Amino acid sequence: MPLMSKAEAMKRKQKKTLRVLRFLRLTTYSTAEILGQVMQVSDRATILKTLKRMEAESLLSHNSIEIGSRLTLWGITATGQQTVLQHGEDLDPRTFNMSKVSRVHLMHYLGMQRIHVFAENSGWKDFIYCDRVSRFSKQKQNSKFSVRPDLVAVDPNGHKAAIEYERNIKSIKNYYELVIPGHIVNINSSEYDYVLWICNTPNEQRTLLDAIGYAVKMLKEANRWNIARTSNDYDPLQISDLQTFTSHAEGRQL
C-alpha cells in the first residue's frame, strides 16, 4: 500500500481533529475508546497519539477517575470550543472539569455516547443531549406526566426519535404511570415522532419488551392510550439492543 502524501496526511489529521472536537462540543468529555470510534480508528496507539497531539495543542485535556477501576477521560478545553466553532454558532462555554463528572451517572452517560456514535455512523443525525436543552428540563419540572429522553436524533428515514438508554429496566408500574404517558405527551406535542428504548443485550431487550408491552395493554384497558399522532411508517414505541438498533431488529413492535 503506497504511503500517503504529506497533503493527504494533513487532511486526514484535520478530519480526525474536527470529528473529535465536534463530538466533544456536544458531550464535553469521553473515553479514548469512544473517541476512537468517532475518528473511525481502531488502533489504540494511533488513537492515543491523536489525543495527545490535540492535548499538546491545548484543544483537549485529560484526567482519571476511580469507579471501581481507573478510567481516563478526555475532554474539550476553551481553546477547543473556540477552534471548533462554525459560522452562525454561539460559543459553548462548557469545558472538561473532572470535579463536575458524576460517578453515579458516568457509565450511563458513556453508554449514551456509544449509541450516538454507532447511530451517527449508520446515518442518523442532529443529535441532542436532552439534559442540556432547557425545554426538556423545564417540562420535567412542570408536569407529573413529563419525561426527558436521553437523546433526540433524526433517523435515516427523516423521523425524529427520542432515544432512551435503558441500562436499568424499571418496574411495569413506572412505565404505566409515568414513562409511557410522559412520552405520549411529547409525541402528541410534536417534540419527536417515536420513542426508541435501547438495552445492553438481546435478553434485556426481551425483558423490556414484555414490561412495556404489558404496560401498554394496561393503558389501553384503562382508556389512557391516547396517541394523537400515528404513522404507518413507524411504531410510536420501539425497543432494541445495542447490537441491532440501527437495523430495525425483530422484536421492536408493540
Beta strands, then each sheet from edge to edge (+ up, - down):
strand 1: 29-30
strand 2: 60-66
strand 3: 70-76
strand 4: 125-129
strand 5: 151-154
strand 6: 160-165
strand 7: 194-199
strand 8: 237-241
sheet 1: 1+ 3- 2+
sheet 2: 4+ 5- 6+ 7+ 8+
end
